[in-house]
Amino acid sequence: MRKQRKGFTLVELLVVIGIIAVLISILLPSLSRARAAADRIKCANNLRQVALGMLTYINENKGMCPAAYNYRDQQTIVDPATGLKAELGLQDPTKNATKSYGYIHWSSYLDGQVPPEAFQCPSIPNGGLGATLPYPKDLIPGQTVSIGSDAPAVPAPTNQVLKSLLLGVPFVAAGTYYPDAQAARMAYTLNEAVFCRPKYAVGFDGTLNPSRNVNIAEIRNPAGTIMATEYASNWNIVSGRMTSGGAATVCKSHRPVHGFRVNDDAGSPLAPVATDLDKKPASGVDLGATDMTTTGAGGIRRVVSTDLWRITGGFSADLESDADITPAVYGDDTRATKLDLVGRNHPGEGALPRDNVTNFVYMDGHVETKSVLKTIPQQLGQSTPFEWGDKFYSISTLRAPVQ
């Protein structure tokens, strides 16, 4: 008689498969959470490394905090007649500096101290945003390169070579611009209240309230003042133009963020409010004022939770998950605060986008992971928490702390 072979019956096999499926369904969320936690920790470590590099740079430059960016062809002179600073463009001394020659981003100041991968966060697609004027190989799909209205047409190669020699910047044979001096992928942005924009003179690029470089010794509470944080993972938010359908736009990853807004709204998050404080007219806004009312042009005030996009019975969603956002609704003229640009890239303790958290590094170099809501007051009249600086240090006309 032949021996009967032993094996699994069909029922036993189905039971085993069912058990495996149940185990996978139990383990996958745990694995997903573990991976997200690992990405959050890696992102925090990268941000800490960037902050240590920045603090080293500041220490080596007598405590002066650099600008968040500069223009390659920007030159600051002092008008002997008035004693005021003026800006010139090297390519045409009669005109303001153009953006045709790219930006000098703060990440380039740390070249040699911080490796390129430290400017990236694994929770953001591609590790981070592309430069405003990137090398062609670093373009984000759908990205448009903005080179200014007075940028030259495609010039002859000899003109490009001469400009390259004059400015000491890379030569781009087939383009009309010079790429930014910036890490290829940028996940982090600085606090503009400490790291100024390069608007040093009245009249330059529409500036009415000039910027200035800040000395770190001026900051009254370094351990409670944010140095840098993460960008939103959707680069269209940073452009100031949310897109529905992937329309091409500009990635303004050279821009810093801040936690202040001009006090000229009626308490509505949809009220048109310019967030570039240097361009607010001095006659209409006294940047030294400490008004905390909800109406009228009474200076600048601290951002509160109801200023963040988008408010429906409380902070209920963020830009990346709000299907109602269109280019016609959300943009530079409707955004109430630059904190909309701050990322919500890591899962928090709840299921809603408002529960997501991000990494913040402070002026003393320590990192905290929390919601952006934990860095600002909940409503007007509250003074704490507020971690974006006790005043807008980098605006030269700002005289008093904002209460």
LINDA-V97305 format. One record per pair of residues at least 12 apart in sequence whose ideal C-beta (glycine too) atoms are under 10 Angstrom apart, sorted by the first residue. I is the first residue (numbers start at 0). J is the second residue. Records with the same first field share a line. If there is no record, write none. Layout:
I->J  J
//
This chain:
31->346
32->346
34->121  122
35->121  122  344  345  346
36->345  346
37->121
38->120  121  122  123  344  345  346
39->120  121  122  344  345  346  356  357  358  368
40->121  345  358  366  368
41->119  120  121  122
42->119  120  121  122  123  186  187  229  342  344  345  357  358  366  368
43->120  229  345  357  358  359  360  366  367  368
44->117  358  366
45->113  114  116  117  118  119  120  121  126  127  186  187  229  358  360  366
46->117  118  120  186  187  226  227  228  229  357  358  359  360  366  368
47->117  358  360  364  365  366
48->109  112  113  114  116  117  118  360
49->105  106  109  112  113  117  118  182  186  187  189  226  227  360
50->113  187  226  227  360  361  362  363  364  365  366
51->109  112  113  117  360  364
52->106  108  109  110  111  112  113  114  117  118
53->65  105  106  108  109  112  113  189  194  226  227  360  362  364
54->215  221  226  360  362  363  364
55->109  112  113
56->105  108  109  112  113
57->108  213  214  215  226  362
58->215
59->112
60->108  212  214  215
61->214  215  216
62->213  214  215  216  217
63->212  213  214  215  216
64->105  189  190  193  194  195  212  213  214  215  217  218  226  362  392  393
65->103  105  107  108  109  189  194  195  212  213
66->103  104  105  108  189  191  194  195  196  197  198  199  210  211  212  213  255  393
67->102  104  105  188  189  190  191  193  194  195  196  197  210  227  253  254  255  256  393
68->101  102  103  104  105  106  107  131  179  180  181  189  194  195  196  197  252  253  254  255
69->96  102  103  104  105  107  108  180  196  197  199  253
70->86  88  89  95  96  97  98  99  100  101  102  103  197  203  204  253
71->88  89  96  97  98  99  100  101  102  103  132  166  167  168  176  177  178  179  180
72->86  87  88  89  90  91  95  96  97  98  99  100  101  162  165  166  168  177
73->86  87  88  89  95  96  97  98  100  102  103  197  199  203  204
74->86  87  88  89  92  96
75->87  96  197  199  200  203
76->92  200
77->200
78->200
81->201
83->199  200  201  202  209
84->199  200  201  203  209  211  395
85->199  200  201  202  203
86->197  198  199  200  202  203  204  206
87->200  203
88->100  149
89->162  165  166
90->149  151  162  165  166
91->149
94->149
95->147  149  200  202  203  204  205  206
96->147  197  203  204
97->146  147  148  149  150  151  176  204
98->131  132  145  146  147  148  149  150  176  177  179  204  253
99->132  146  147  149  150  151  154  162  175  176  177
100->132  146  147  150  162  163  165  166  168  176  177  178  179
101->130  131  132  133  146  166  168  169  171  176  177  178  179  180  181  253
102->130  131  132  177  178  179  180  181  197  251  252  253  254
103->168  179  180  181  197  253
104->118  130  131  132  179  180  181  182  185  189  252  253
105->180  181  182  185  187  188  189  194  227  253  255
106->118  130  179  180  181  182  183  184  185  187  189  252  253
107->179  180  181  182
108->180
109->182
110->180  182
113->182
114->182
115->182  183  184
116->182  183  184
117->182  186  187
118->181  182  183  184  185  186  187
119->182  183  184  185  186  187
120->184  185  186  187  229  230  232  342  344  345  357  358
121->186  344
122->186  229  232  342  344  345  346  355  357  358
123->184  185  186  187  229  230  231  232  233  234  342  344
124->139  184  232  233  234
125->137  139  140  183  184  186  232  234
126->182  183  184  185  186
127->182  183  184  185  186  187  229  230  232  234  252
128->142  181  182  184  185  186  187  188  230  231  232  233  234  236  237  238  250  251  252  253
129->142  144  179  181  182  183  184  185  234  250  252
130->142  144  178  179  180  181  182  183  184  185  250  251  252  253
131->144  145  146  176  178  179  181  185  237  238  249  250  251  252  253  254
132->144  145  146  171  174  176  177  178  179  180  181  249  250  253
133->176  178  179  181  183  184  250  252
134->169  171  174  178  179  181  183
135->171  173  174  178
136->178  183
137->178  179  181  182  183  184
138->250
139->184  234  235  247  248  250  252
140->245  247
141->234  235  242  245  246  247  248  250
142->234  235  238  247  248  249  250
143->238  240  246  247  248  249  250
144->174  175  176  178  247  249  250
145->176  238  248  249  250  251
146->174  175  176  177  249
147->175  176
150->175  176
151->175  176
152->175
153->173  174  175
154->174  175
156->170  172  173
159->171  172  173  174  175  177
160->172
162->177
163->177
168->180
179->252  253
181->252  253
182->252
184->252
185->230  234  237  250  252  253
186->227  228  229  230  232  252  342  344  358
187->226  227  228  229  230  252  342  358  360
188->227  228  229  230  231  237  252  253  254  255  256  257  337  340  341  342
189->225  226  227  228  254  255  256  257  360
190->224  225  226  227  228  255  256  257  258  337  359  360  361  362  386  387  388  392  393
191->210  254  255  256  257  258  259  274  275  276  277  337  387  388  391  392  393  394
192->213  218  224  225  255  256  257  258  259  276  387  388  389  390  391  392  393  394  397  401
193->212  213  215  217  218  221  224  225  226  227  255  257  362  387  388  391  392  393
194->210  212  213  226  227  255  257  392  393
195->209  210  211  212  213  255  277  391  392  393  394  395
196->210  253  254  255  257  275  276  277  393  394
197->210  212
198->210  211  275  276  277  278  393  394  395
199->211  212  277  395
201->277  281  395  396
203->277
204->275  277  278
205->275  277  278
206->275  277  278
207->276  277  278  279  280  281  282  283  284  286  396
208->275  276  277  278  279  280  281  284  286  391  394  395  396  397
209->277  393  394  395  396
210->276  277  391  393  394  395  396
211->392  393  394  395  396  397
212->392  393  395
213->388  391  392  393  394
214->392
215->362  363  392
217->388  390  392
218->362  363  388  389  390  392
219->388  389  390  392  400
220->361  362  363  386  388  389
221->361  362  363  364  365
222->361  362  363  364  365  386
223->361  362  363  374  383  384  385  386  387  388  389
224->361  362  363  385  386  387  388  389  392
225->256  257  258  341  359  360  361  362  367  374  386  387  388
226->359  360  361  362  363  364  365  366
227->255  256  358  359  360  361  362  366
228->256  338  340  341  342  357  358  359  360  366  367  371  374  386  387
229->340  341  342  343  344  345  356  357  358  359  360  371
230->250  252  254  256  340  341  342  344  357
231->256  317  318  319  339  340  341  342  343  344  357
232->319  342  343  344
233->317  318  319  320  342
234->248  249  250  251  252
235->247  248  249  250  318  319  324  326  329
236->308  317  318  319  324  329  334  339  340  341  342
237->249  250  251  252  253  254  256  337  339  340  342
238->250  251  252  254  326  330  331  340
239->251  254  274  326  329  330  331  332  333  334  337  339  340
240->324  325  326  327  329  330  331
241->308  318  319  321  323  324  325  326  327  328  329  330  334  339
242->324  325  326  329
243->322  323  324  325  326  327  328
244->325  326
246->326
248->326
251->331  340
252->340
254->274  275  337  340
255->337  340  393
256->274  336  337  338  339  340  341  371  387
257->274  276  299  302  336  337  338  340  387  388  391  393  394
258->301  302  303  306  336  337  338  341  371  374  375  376  385  386  387  388  391  401
259->274  276  286  298  299  300  301  302  306  336  337  338  385  387  388  390  391  394  397  401
260->272  273  274  276  299  300  301  302  303  306  334  335  336  337  338
261->273  274  275  276  278  279  283  284  286  296  297  298  299  300  335
262->284  288  289  290  291  292  293  294  295  296  297  298  299  300  301  379  401
263->279  283  284  294  295  296  297  298  299  300
264->293  294  295  296  300  306  335
265->293  294  295
266->292  293  294  305  306  379
267->293  305  306  310  335
268->305  306  307  308  309  310  311  333  334  335  336  339
269->308  309  310  328  329  333  334  335
270->306  332  333  335
271->330  331  332  333  334  335
272->306  331  332  333  334  335  336
273->331  332  334  335
274->302  331  332  334  335  336  337  338  339  340
275->331  337
276->299  337  391  393  394  396  397
277->391  393  394  395  396
279->296  298  299  394
280->296
281->396
282->296
283->296
284->296  297  298  299  396
285->297  298  299  396  397  398  399
286->298  299  390  391  394  395  396  397  398  399  401
287->299  390  394  396  397  398  399  400  401
288->300  397  398  399  401  402
289->390  399  400  401  402
290->401  402
291->303  379  380  381  382  401  402
292->379  380
293->305  378  379  380
298->397  399  401
299->390  391  394  397  401
300->379  401  402
301->375  376  379  381  382  383  385  387  388  389  401  402
302->335  336  337  338  339  371  374  375  376  385  387
303->336  372  375  376  377  378  379  380  381  385
304->338  353  370  371  372  375  376  377  378  381
305->335  376  377  378  379
306->334  335  336  338  339  375  379
307->334  335  336  338  339  341  353  371  372  375
308->321  324  328  329  333  334  335  336  338  339
309->321  323  324  328  329  339
310->335
311->323
313->353  377
314->351  352  353  354  370  371  372  377
315->351  352  353
316->343  351  352  353
317->339  341  342  343  351  352  353  355  371
318->334  339  340  343  352
319->342  343  344  352  355
320->343  351  352  353  355
321->352
336->375
337->387
338->371  372  374  375  387
339->371
341->357  359  370  371  374
342->355  356  357  358  371
343->355  356  357  370  371  372
344->356  357  358
345->357  358  368  370
347->368  369  370
348->370
349->370
353->370  371  372
354->370  372
355->370  371
356->368  369  370  371  372  373
357->369  370  371  373  374
359->371  373  374  386
361->386
362->388
367->386
369->384  386
371->386
372->384
373->386
374->386  387
375->387
382->401  402
385->401  402
387->401
388->400  401
389->401  402
390->402
//
